[in-house]
Amino acid sequence: MSKTRSFSIYLLKEGQDETNTLKDDHKLDDQIIGNDLPEGAKLYVLDNLPHPPWWKSYFGIQKNLNQVLKGAIIFLPVGDRTFAITFGHVFHNLKDTSYEYDFGLRVTLNCVDPEKLKSTDILEPAGAKRQRTQLPVDSDLTYFDFDRDSTILKSLTGKVKDEHKKLFKHATGASNIRISSDVTPAGLPDLCAKLLELYNDDSYKTAFPEIQNISPVRDPVVIDSLNTKLLEAVHAQDDDLALAIPEIINYQDGLWATFSGAGVGLVYDDVYMARYFEYLDAHDVELNTIDVDALKKHCLVLTDEDGKSHGQKHSILKCLVFDTVLGTANKTYHLSEGNWYLVDTDYIAKLTTYLNPLCVDTTLEAFNHENEGAYNKATSAALEARICLDIKNIAPKGQKQVEPCDIFELRDGKAVLHHVKISTLSAQLSHLFNQGVNSVKLLRGDAESMGKMKSLVEAGAPDANKQKYIEPLEKDSLKVVFEIITHKDKDDKSLNLPLFSRISLMRCMKELKMMSIEAEYCFVDDQSPKNAGKKKKRKPRKKNDGEAVEAQAA
């Protein structure tokens, strides 16, 4: 029996091959000969020099210790397409835009047994949340808490169907497909041809129905129009733009990052869009000169605390999260990991039909305050029936703080829990909606939390009517209201919210309904001056936050 070996295989986009796929700064050697390469294949090898690990000097170790990283990429033409087969940690030398981002996932969906899945990686775009779920026994997708409405399946691992076991027995699919096979070098073209056949097959839609309410955009004309919309948002510093690391990372090692492409950057201990605008400002880059090529050239670089690159570098384009509408039909599109997705029109209609009736006029005052906290205090003080519970905590002892709500209101014998947020930014709204659900769960399911809530309400209620405020809590008569402060027209209802905020809101509303909790959402008129797009002042940085990055990170 032949020995099985691991292969990581990418399908390059049409028109891509070894001449235009590798990054300009790659250090791969294309002069090394491989006697057993398949016909037409091209070999690139990573042959780094040995170097000592960081902990050698850290502990003053005198022994000569060295480590070395080796790798290779085989570019293999099959028909009119080219595959990139990678060995070792060299895939980051491929340009982000050079390969089919859904190749591995689609092939895996088409070849795995839907009852024998082992692991999933999902992306919840509302908060750029990434999650990996693994099960010890073969299972179907329902066991992985995969929500077809609010998450994108990024990676899937499972056992393949019997008809494919001659090729490989297990598959893990994401942008690439990872398999173990006993195929010989001469058999690689046939293997890749079969993978291409599986990629072009739509039969997965039967085994995994409605798995992609969100589908990839392939039309170059549409992509160009969407990129134009994206650049308009960048130039305007649109609040709906977000920046996220496009992979699961190990936070145990600490998160440090910088930017490159326009010059040496500073080391930051957080990642968000304003940091990128800061970086451009520091290097006198005019926002209106930023184009798609610049978003590909500029990178988010993960580093250690001293600014030394980990080798993990992602283009800003791949890190951006954004959604927009396009065309006379107002079709909705979402940008994630450098790729555009079209959201099913029927699904958008489903969101609108469900959410719009839940949008009502707010009972709170208009916003014209310094910040959200000041608004919560002032609005609570405007009516005796309201109590400000902003930044209060009802979590059980030893657990992370959970706010019961921002404003408690006694209305028609019910305890109305107002959750307030200044923003229509997707990640912040997702947090708001989840906060509303989590606080109700705690109040209903944990006696200690309910006790804390009663104490908070009693402390804020008028002396003569304290029991009146406590009664709806004792009777479990609760209502949740999400209050969104915005300059947008309230008559637009759910269309004021980013796509994945709508998805998140629908999920939370359904969850509250299942708990028999009345819930609604409102838009509070923001009468404060609109942001004129001026550059923000830089905040004082903590130690190491302002250290310059060495050129190797750029």
SETOR-719532 format. One record per residue (C-alpha): residue number from 1; x, z, y. Coordinates in nm, 3 decimals. Layout:
% residues N
NODE num      xx      zz      yy
NODE NUM       X       Z       Y
...
% end
This chain:
% residues 554
NODE num      xx      zz      yy
NODE   1   0.000   0.000   0.000
NODE   2   0.139  -0.103   0.338
NODE   3   0.212   0.161   0.596
NODE   4  -0.037   0.189   0.884
NODE   5   0.090   0.188   1.240
NODE   6  -0.073   0.269   1.572
NODE   7  -0.153  -0.006   1.822
NODE   8  -0.285   0.013   2.177
NODE   9  -0.434  -0.323   2.274
NODE  10  -0.556  -0.452   2.611
NODE  11  -0.735  -0.780   2.680
NODE  12  -0.610  -0.942   2.998
NODE  13  -0.856  -1.105   3.234
NODE  14  -0.887  -1.483   3.238
NODE  15  -0.588  -1.640   3.410
NODE  16  -0.368  -1.333   3.349
NODE  17  -0.052  -1.337   3.137
NODE  18   0.296  -1.186   3.146
NODE  19   0.380  -1.378   3.464
NODE  20   0.122  -1.208   3.688
NODE  21   0.019  -0.887   3.507
NODE  22   0.317  -0.653   3.547
NODE  23   0.360  -0.447   3.864
NODE  24   0.628  -0.569   4.100
NODE  25   0.837  -0.253   4.063
NODE  26   0.837  -0.246   3.681
NODE  27   1.165  -0.161   3.506
NODE  28   1.098  -0.348   3.181
NODE  29   1.362  -0.573   3.024
NODE  30   1.245  -0.917   2.908
NODE  31   1.584  -1.028   2.768
NODE  32   1.567  -0.832   2.441
NODE  33   1.512  -1.047   2.132
NODE  34   1.252  -0.970   1.865
NODE  35   1.307  -1.182   1.553
NODE  36   0.962  -1.111   1.405
NODE  37   0.748  -1.164   1.714
NODE  38   0.433  -1.372   1.659
NODE  39   0.454  -1.730   1.783
NODE  40   0.420  -1.752   2.160
NODE  41   0.452  -1.376   2.214
NODE  42   0.666  -1.234   2.493
NODE  43   0.847  -0.899   2.464
NODE  44   0.915  -0.651   2.747
NODE  45   1.105  -0.330   2.665
NODE  46   1.143  -0.001   2.852
NODE  47   1.496   0.119   2.782
NODE  48   1.556   0.420   3.007
NODE  49   1.886   0.603   3.010
NODE  50   1.894   0.954   2.859
NODE  51   1.852   1.239   3.107
NODE  52   1.833   1.619   3.075
NODE  53   1.493   1.792   3.081
NODE  54   1.414   1.992   3.394
NODE  55   1.434   2.326   3.210
NODE  56   1.803   2.270   3.119
NODE  57   1.928   2.343   3.471
NODE  58   1.643   2.589   3.533
NODE  59   1.777   2.823   3.261
NODE  60   2.143   2.727   3.306
NODE  61   2.171   2.588   2.953
NODE  62   2.525   2.469   2.888
NODE  63   2.464   2.253   2.580
NODE  64   2.446   1.879   2.643
NODE  65   2.072   1.811   2.607
NODE  66   1.915   1.476   2.685
NODE  67   1.580   1.312   2.633
NODE  68   1.485   0.949   2.661
NODE  69   1.166   0.750   2.698
NODE  70   1.133   0.417   2.518
NODE  71   0.846   0.172   2.508
NODE  72   0.746  -0.192   2.488
NODE  73   0.472  -0.439   2.577
NODE  74   0.400  -0.748   2.370
NODE  75   0.209  -1.023   2.550
NODE  76   0.027  -1.224   2.284
NODE  77  -0.167  -1.545   2.363
NODE  78  -0.476  -1.598   2.146
NODE  79  -0.672  -1.912   2.227
NODE  80  -0.718  -1.925   2.603
NODE  81  -0.678  -1.546   2.647
NODE  82  -0.377  -1.313   2.644
NODE  83  -0.354  -0.966   2.490
NODE  84  -0.111  -0.690   2.592
NODE  85  -0.010  -0.463   2.303
NODE  86   0.166  -0.149   2.427
NODE  87   0.392   0.100   2.252
NODE  88   0.494   0.427   2.419
NODE  89   0.398   0.524   2.773
NODE  90   0.432   0.187   2.941
NODE  91   0.070   0.086   3.007
NODE  92   0.100   0.202   3.369
NODE  93   0.327  -0.100   3.428
NODE  94   0.016  -0.321   3.398
NODE  95  -0.164  -0.392   3.724
NODE  96  -0.495  -0.206   3.740
NODE  97  -0.683  -0.529   3.803
NODE  98  -0.516  -0.735   3.530
NODE  99  -0.715  -0.631   3.222
NODE 100  -1.079  -0.613   3.113
NODE 101  -1.172  -0.252   3.184
NODE 102  -1.452  -0.242   2.923
NODE 103  -1.273  -0.426   2.642
NODE 104  -1.188  -0.131   2.420
NODE 105  -1.522   0.042   2.468
NODE 106  -1.731  -0.265   2.390
NODE 107  -1.525  -0.349   2.081
NODE 108  -1.559   0.010   1.961
NODE 109  -1.935   0.016   2.023
NODE 110  -1.967  -0.301   1.817
NODE 111  -1.753  -0.190   1.524
NODE 112  -1.811   0.185   1.478
NODE 113  -2.081   0.341   1.264
NODE 114  -2.321   0.504   1.518
NODE 115  -2.369   0.796   1.279
NODE 116  -1.995   0.866   1.247
NODE 117  -1.872   0.941   1.598
NODE 118  -1.597   1.197   1.663
NODE 119  -1.521   1.211   2.036
NODE 120  -1.648   1.093   2.374
NODE 121  -1.506   1.085   2.725
NODE 122  -1.772   1.059   2.995
NODE 123  -1.772   1.016   3.372
NODE 124  -2.043   1.171   3.587
NODE 125  -1.996   0.971   3.909
NODE 126  -2.209   1.205   4.123
NODE 127  -1.914   1.445   4.138
NODE 128  -1.647   1.227   3.973
NODE 129  -1.672   1.475   3.686
NODE 130  -1.489   1.389   3.364
NODE 131  -1.555   1.553   3.032
NODE 132  -1.423   1.515   2.679
NODE 133  -1.637   1.631   2.387
NODE 134  -1.507   1.643   2.029
NODE 135  -1.696   1.741   1.716
NODE 136  -1.543   1.846   1.382
NODE 137  -1.792   1.642   1.175
NODE 138  -1.922   1.286   1.199
NODE 139  -2.220   1.281   1.438
NODE 140  -2.440   1.047   1.639
NODE 141  -2.433   1.021   2.018
NODE 142  -2.713   1.275   2.073
NODE 143  -2.479   1.556   1.965
NODE 144  -2.235   1.482   2.247
NODE 145  -2.467   1.577   2.536
NODE 146  -2.442   1.222   2.666
NODE 147  -2.698   1.161   2.941
NODE 148  -2.771   0.788   2.962
NODE 149  -2.925   0.838   3.305
NODE 150  -2.645   1.018   3.485
NODE 151  -2.318   0.946   3.304
NODE 152  -2.096   0.651   3.218
NODE 153  -1.938   0.641   2.874
NODE 154  -1.565   0.586   2.930
NODE 155  -1.421   0.634   2.580
NODE 156  -1.555   0.661   2.228
NODE 157  -1.390   0.746   1.895
NODE 158  -1.546   0.697   1.554
NODE 159  -1.521   0.558   1.202
NODE 160  -1.580   0.185   1.176
NODE 161  -1.851   0.013   0.971
NODE 162  -1.767  -0.094   0.616
NODE 163  -1.735  -0.462   0.710
NODE 164  -1.444  -0.385   0.945
NODE 165  -1.248  -0.140   0.729
NODE 166  -1.010  -0.408   0.610
NODE 167  -0.884  -0.433   0.967
NODE 168  -0.884  -0.062   1.062
NODE 169  -1.076   0.252   0.968
NODE 170  -1.099   0.434   1.303
NODE 171  -1.119   0.309   1.660
NODE 172  -1.091   0.467   2.002
NODE 173  -1.210   0.247   2.283
NODE 174  -1.175   0.276   2.658
NODE 175  -1.011   0.003   2.871
NODE 176  -0.790  -0.054   2.569
NODE 177  -0.863  -0.008   2.201
NODE 178  -0.643   0.225   1.994
NODE 179  -0.636   0.161   1.623
NODE 180  -0.417   0.221   1.320
NODE 181  -0.360  -0.083   1.099
NODE 182  -0.128  -0.209   0.828
NODE 183  -0.126  -0.556   0.986
NODE 184   0.208  -0.741   0.988
NODE 185   0.348  -0.905   1.302
NODE 186   0.230  -1.240   1.168
NODE 187  -0.123  -1.101   1.134
NODE 188  -0.154  -0.975   1.492
NODE 189  -0.301  -1.301   1.631
NODE 190  -0.583  -1.295   1.373
NODE 191  -0.648  -0.925   1.443
NODE 192  -0.670  -0.991   1.818
NODE 193  -0.894  -1.293   1.760
NODE 194  -1.134  -1.068   1.569
NODE 195  -1.124  -0.811   1.850
NODE 196  -1.207  -1.085   2.101
NODE 197  -1.502  -1.186   1.885
NODE 198  -1.625  -0.826   1.881
NODE 199  -1.581  -0.801   2.258
NODE 200  -1.809  -1.100   2.315
NODE 201  -2.078  -0.959   2.083
NODE 202  -2.386  -0.786   2.230
NODE 203  -2.509  -0.629   1.907
NODE 204  -2.401  -0.283   2.026
NODE 205  -2.714  -0.279   2.244
NODE 206  -2.921  -0.242   1.926
NODE 207  -2.714   0.044   1.782
NODE 208  -2.675   0.213   2.122
NODE 209  -2.990   0.126   2.324
NODE 210  -2.983   0.185   2.700
NODE 211  -2.625   0.307   2.681
NODE 212  -2.543   0.106   2.990
NODE 213  -2.808   0.128   3.259
NODE 214  -2.499   0.042   3.459
NODE 215  -2.334  -0.291   3.373
NODE 216  -2.005  -0.448   3.487
NODE 217  -1.997  -0.711   3.763
NODE 218  -1.806  -1.024   3.660
NODE 219  -1.902  -1.287   3.921
NODE 220  -1.599  -1.331   4.155
NODE 221  -1.830  -1.432   4.444
NODE 222  -2.030  -1.111   4.411
NODE 223  -1.712  -0.905   4.376
NODE 224  -1.574  -1.057   4.697
NODE 225  -1.894  -0.963   4.882
NODE 226  -1.882  -0.610   4.744
NODE 227  -1.518  -0.574   4.844
NODE 228  -1.614  -0.678   5.197
NODE 229  -1.871  -0.397   5.204
NODE 230  -1.608  -0.156   5.075
NODE 231  -1.362  -0.252   5.347
NODE 232  -1.629  -0.208   5.614
NODE 233  -1.679   0.146   5.482
NODE 234  -1.304   0.217   5.486
NODE 235  -1.265   0.085   5.841
NODE 236  -1.557   0.303   5.955
NODE 237  -1.435   0.609   5.758
NODE 238  -1.777   0.612   5.595
NODE 239  -1.882   0.958   5.476
NODE 240  -2.004   0.807   5.148
NODE 241  -1.648   0.718   5.044
NODE 242  -1.483   0.956   4.799
NODE 243  -1.141   0.973   4.638
NODE 244  -1.095   1.096   4.279
NODE 245  -0.817   1.097   4.019
NODE 246  -0.933   0.832   3.769
NODE 247  -0.841   1.015   3.449
NODE 248  -0.864   1.350   3.276
NODE 249  -0.570   1.561   3.392
NODE 250  -0.422   1.890   3.281
NODE 251  -0.484   2.136   3.565
NODE 252  -0.281   2.401   3.383
NODE 253   0.028   2.227   3.517
NODE 254  -0.106   2.247   3.872
NODE 255  -0.238   1.960   4.082
NODE 256   0.002   1.817   4.337
NODE 257  -0.024   1.470   4.481
NODE 258   0.102   1.239   4.751
NODE 259   0.045   0.885   4.870
NODE 260   0.275   0.585   4.863
NODE 261   0.275   0.222   4.971
NODE 262   0.297   0.265   5.348
NODE 263   0.595   0.501   5.353
NODE 264   0.698   0.846   5.237
NODE 265   0.407   1.088   5.210
NODE 266   0.358   1.463   5.215
NODE 267   0.280   1.671   4.908
NODE 268  -0.076   1.804   4.896
NODE 269  -0.240   2.052   4.663
NODE 270  -0.576   1.876   4.678
NODE 271  -0.715   1.523   4.669
NODE 272  -0.985   1.388   4.899
NODE 273  -1.053   1.092   5.125
NODE 274  -0.949   1.254   5.453
NODE 275  -0.598   1.303   5.314
NODE 276  -0.560   0.925   5.271
NODE 277  -0.678   0.861   5.626
NODE 278  -0.428   1.126   5.740
NODE 279  -0.152   0.945   5.552
NODE 280  -0.237   0.612   5.715
NODE 281  -0.249   0.775   6.058
NODE 282   0.091   0.937   6.005
NODE 283   0.241   0.593   5.937
NODE 284   0.061   0.421   6.226
NODE 285  -0.145   0.201   5.993
NODE 286  -0.451   0.071   6.175
NODE 287  -0.763   0.111   5.960
NODE 288  -0.896  -0.231   6.056
NODE 289  -0.586  -0.390   5.896
NODE 290  -0.660  -0.239   5.555
NODE 291  -0.764  -0.505   5.304
NODE 292  -0.810  -0.509   4.927
NODE 293  -0.442  -0.586   4.873
NODE 294  -0.349  -0.277   5.075
NODE 295  -0.588  -0.063   4.865
NODE 296  -0.410  -0.197   4.556
NODE 297  -0.065  -0.143   4.704
NODE 298  -0.130   0.208   4.837
NODE 299  -0.125   0.464   4.559
NODE 300  -0.220   0.819   4.479
NODE 301   0.084   0.968   4.305
NODE 302   0.066   1.281   4.091
NODE 303   0.376   1.495   4.135
NODE 304   0.517   1.837   4.068
NODE 305   0.528   2.101   4.342
NODE 306   0.853   1.956   4.476
NODE 307   0.712   1.605   4.508
NODE 308   0.880   1.456   4.201
NODE 309   0.655   1.195   4.045
NODE 310   0.510   1.252   3.697
NODE 311   0.499   0.875   3.652
NODE 312   0.120   0.885   3.701
NODE 313   0.043   0.655   3.989
NODE 314  -0.298   0.504   4.061
NODE 315  -0.392   0.252   4.326
NODE 316  -0.625   0.377   4.597
NODE 317  -0.869   0.106   4.488
NODE 318  -0.884   0.260   4.140
NODE 319  -0.936   0.608   4.290
NODE 320  -1.223   0.517   4.523
NODE 321  -1.583   0.612   4.441
NODE 322  -1.849   0.429   4.643
NODE 323  -2.193   0.272   4.612
NODE 324  -2.368   0.013   4.822
NODE 325  -2.651  -0.239   4.823
NODE 326  -2.611  -0.615   4.846
NODE 327  -2.823  -0.926   4.890
NODE 328  -3.182  -0.985   4.992
NODE 329  -3.298  -0.807   4.677
NODE 330  -3.099  -0.497   4.780
NODE 331  -2.940  -0.466   4.438
NODE 332  -2.743  -0.145   4.398
NODE 333  -2.375  -0.146   4.301
NODE 334  -2.132   0.132   4.223
NODE 335  -1.751   0.128   4.247
NODE 336  -1.558   0.341   3.998
NODE 337  -1.196   0.308   3.881
NODE 338  -1.152  -0.018   4.072
NODE 339  -1.446  -0.189   3.903
NODE 340  -1.791  -0.272   4.032
NODE 341  -2.106  -0.191   3.836
NODE 342  -2.455  -0.329   3.883
NODE 343  -2.728  -0.072   3.831
NODE 344  -3.032  -0.197   3.642
NODE 345  -3.312  -0.283   3.890
NODE 346  -3.579  -0.129   3.669
NODE 347  -3.376   0.189   3.657
NODE 348  -3.350   0.198   4.037
NODE 349  -3.728   0.151   4.056
NODE 350  -3.770   0.434   3.806
NODE 351  -3.563   0.664   4.028
NODE 352  -3.764   0.571   4.337
NODE 353  -4.099   0.612   4.163
NODE 354  -4.004   0.954   4.034
NODE 355  -3.831   1.095   4.342
NODE 356  -4.026   0.967   4.643
NODE 357  -4.342   1.172   4.573
NODE 358  -4.123   1.484   4.563
NODE 359  -3.995   1.426   4.918
NODE 360  -4.196   1.625   5.175
NODE 361  -4.161   1.720   5.541
NODE 362  -3.939   2.021   5.590
NODE 363  -4.070   2.351   5.727
NODE 364  -3.726   2.437   5.867
NODE 365  -3.606   2.380   6.222
NODE 366  -3.391   2.084   6.327
NODE 367  -3.014   2.123   6.302
NODE 368  -2.801   2.150   6.615
NODE 369  -2.553   2.420   6.521
NODE 370  -2.180   2.464   6.482
NODE 371  -2.192   2.467   6.103
NODE 372  -2.414   2.520   5.801
NODE 373  -2.367   2.897   5.798
NODE 374  -2.473   2.932   6.161
NODE 375  -2.781   2.719   6.090
NODE 376  -2.884   2.932   5.792
NODE 377  -2.860   3.251   5.997
NODE 378  -3.046   3.110   6.297
NODE 379  -3.320   2.948   6.090
NODE 380  -3.374   3.265   5.890
NODE 381  -3.399   3.470   6.209
NODE 382  -3.661   3.231   6.352
NODE 383  -3.929   3.352   6.113
NODE 384  -3.992   3.702   5.981
NODE 385  -4.079   3.566   5.637
NODE 386  -3.725   3.429   5.592
NODE 387  -3.410   3.607   5.477
NODE 388  -3.060   3.456   5.495
NODE 389  -2.889   3.478   5.155
NODE 390  -2.607   3.233   5.233
NODE 391  -2.281   3.330   5.051
NODE 392  -2.459   3.616   4.870
NODE 393  -2.395   3.660   4.500
NODE 394  -2.627   3.722   4.204
NODE 395  -2.380   3.645   3.925
NODE 396  -2.336   3.911   3.654
NODE 397  -2.031   4.132   3.695
NODE 398  -1.707   3.951   3.615
NODE 399  -1.853   3.600   3.648
NODE 400  -1.795   3.338   3.917
NODE 401  -2.010   3.377   4.230
NODE 402  -2.354   3.214   4.224
NODE 403  -2.562   3.193   4.541
NODE 404  -2.932   3.256   4.478
NODE 405  -3.015   3.021   4.768
NODE 406  -2.925   2.978   5.134
NODE 407  -3.261   3.090   5.275
NODE 408  -3.527   3.299   5.101
NODE 409  -3.880   3.254   5.232
NODE 410  -4.204   3.433   5.144
NODE 411  -4.476   3.166   5.159
NODE 412  -4.826   3.173   5.010
NODE 413  -4.728   3.453   4.775
NODE 414  -4.428   3.259   4.638
NODE 415  -4.054   3.315   4.666
NODE 416  -3.931   2.987   4.816
NODE 417  -3.559   2.931   4.755
NODE 418  -3.418   2.692   5.016
NODE 419  -3.084   2.529   4.925
NODE 420  -2.927   2.372   5.234
NODE 421  -2.651   2.111   5.266
NODE 422  -2.517   1.915   5.564
NODE 423  -2.422   1.585   5.402
NODE 424  -2.543   1.298   5.195
NODE 425  -2.206   1.278   5.019
NODE 426  -2.262   1.241   4.648
NODE 427  -2.031   1.515   4.519
NODE 428  -2.166   1.776   4.762
NODE 429  -2.528   1.693   4.686
NODE 430  -2.463   1.713   4.314
NODE 431  -2.330   2.065   4.369
NODE 432  -2.640   2.152   4.577
NODE 433  -2.885   2.033   4.312
NODE 434  -2.701   2.206   4.029
NODE 435  -2.689   2.526   4.234
NODE 436  -3.069   2.520   4.258
NODE 437  -3.106   2.491   3.881
NODE 438  -2.836   2.743   3.794
NODE 439  -2.972   3.015   4.025
NODE 440  -3.319   2.988   3.869
NODE 441  -3.170   3.007   3.520
NODE 442  -2.984   3.324   3.614
NODE 443  -3.286   3.484   3.778
NODE 444  -3.499   3.414   3.474
NODE 445  -3.246   3.481   3.202
NODE 446  -3.031   3.768   3.326
NODE 447  -3.175   4.106   3.422
NODE 448  -2.863   4.203   3.616
NODE 449  -2.890   3.888   3.831
NODE 450  -3.259   3.949   3.899
NODE 451  -3.178   4.307   3.993
NODE 452  -2.918   4.187   4.243
NODE 453  -3.167   3.937   4.386
NODE 454  -3.431   4.207   4.439
NODE 455  -3.175   4.428   4.613
NODE 456  -3.072   4.144   4.845
NODE 457  -3.433   4.061   4.933
NODE 458  -3.525   4.425   4.980
NODE 459  -3.230   4.477   5.214
NODE 460  -3.334   4.181   5.431
NODE 461  -3.713   4.233   5.428
NODE 462  -3.904   4.415   5.706
NODE 463  -3.930   4.789   5.639
NODE 464  -4.309   4.786   5.627
NODE 465  -4.345   4.499   5.379
NODE 466  -4.052   4.522   5.137
NODE 467  -4.267   4.531   4.823
NODE 468  -4.456   4.223   4.938
NODE 469  -4.128   4.029   4.932
NODE 470  -4.032   4.164   4.590
NODE 471  -4.365   4.087   4.420
NODE 472  -4.315   3.710   4.369
NODE 473  -3.980   3.783   4.204
NODE 474  -4.145   4.031   3.969
NODE 475  -4.423   3.780   3.894
NODE 476  -4.171   3.496   3.843
NODE 477  -4.348   3.298   4.114
NODE 478  -4.063   3.077   4.235
NODE 479  -4.030   2.749   4.421
NODE 480  -3.709   2.552   4.485
NODE 481  -3.662   2.334   4.795
NODE 482  -3.352   2.124   4.857
NODE 483  -3.294   2.084   5.232
NODE 484  -3.060   1.795   5.326
NODE 485  -2.941   1.786   5.687
NODE 486  -2.885   1.428   5.800
NODE 487  -2.908   1.181   6.087
NODE 488  -3.086   0.939   5.852
NODE 489  -3.455   0.853   5.881
NODE 490  -3.658   1.088   5.662
NODE 491  -3.912   0.811   5.599
NODE 492  -3.656   0.633   5.379
NODE 493  -3.693   0.924   5.136
NODE 494  -3.475   0.891   4.823
NODE 495  -3.300   0.579   4.956
NODE 496  -3.116   0.812   5.196
NODE 497  -2.924   0.948   4.897
NODE 498  -2.629   0.785   4.719
NODE 499  -2.718   0.636   4.383
NODE 500  -2.571   0.909   4.167
NODE 501  -2.715   1.178   4.390
NODE 502  -3.055   1.030   4.310
NODE 503  -2.970   1.037   3.942
NODE 504  -2.849   1.397   3.968
NODE 505  -3.158   1.499   4.167
NODE 506  -3.395   1.343   3.913
NODE 507  -3.219   1.524   3.629
NODE 508  -3.238   1.859   3.811
NODE 509  -3.601   1.807   3.911
NODE 510  -3.693   1.733   3.550
NODE 511  -3.506   2.043   3.437
NODE 512  -3.691   2.261   3.690
NODE 513  -4.023   2.107   3.583
NODE 514  -3.947   2.196   3.221
NODE 515  -3.907   2.556   3.340
NODE 516  -4.246   2.529   3.520
NODE 517  -4.073   2.567   3.858
NODE 518  -4.228   2.382   4.151
NODE 519  -3.957   2.183   4.331
NODE 520  -3.928   1.939   4.620
NODE 521  -3.669   1.803   4.862
NODE 522  -3.670   1.749   5.238
NODE 523  -3.460   1.594   5.511
NODE 524  -3.376   1.816   5.808
NODE 525  -3.325   1.630   6.136
NODE 526  -2.960   1.652   6.241
NODE 527  -2.966   1.661   6.622
NODE 528  -2.594   1.731   6.656
NODE 529  -2.370   1.449   6.790
NODE 530  -2.279   1.187   6.530
NODE 531  -1.919   1.169   6.416
NODE 532  -1.756   0.902   6.630
NODE 533  -1.498   0.830   6.362
NODE 534  -1.212   1.007   6.539
NODE 535  -0.919   1.116   6.335
NODE 536  -0.940   1.478   6.229
NODE 537  -0.683   1.733   6.330
NODE 538  -0.448   1.829   6.053
NODE 539  -0.498   2.179   5.927
NODE 540  -0.198   2.413   5.898
NODE 541  -0.050   2.363   5.553
NODE 542   0.048   2.625   5.304
NODE 543   0.399   2.658   5.174
NODE 544   0.515   2.333   5.009
NODE 545   0.208   2.153   5.149
NODE 546   0.413   1.978   5.415
NODE 547   0.725   1.894   5.224
NODE 548   0.829   1.533   5.245
NODE 549   0.830   1.335   4.925
NODE 550   1.146   1.171   4.805
NODE 551   1.153   0.795   4.804
NODE 552   1.120   0.775   4.425
NODE 553   0.759   0.897   4.457
NODE 554   0.676   0.620   4.702
% end
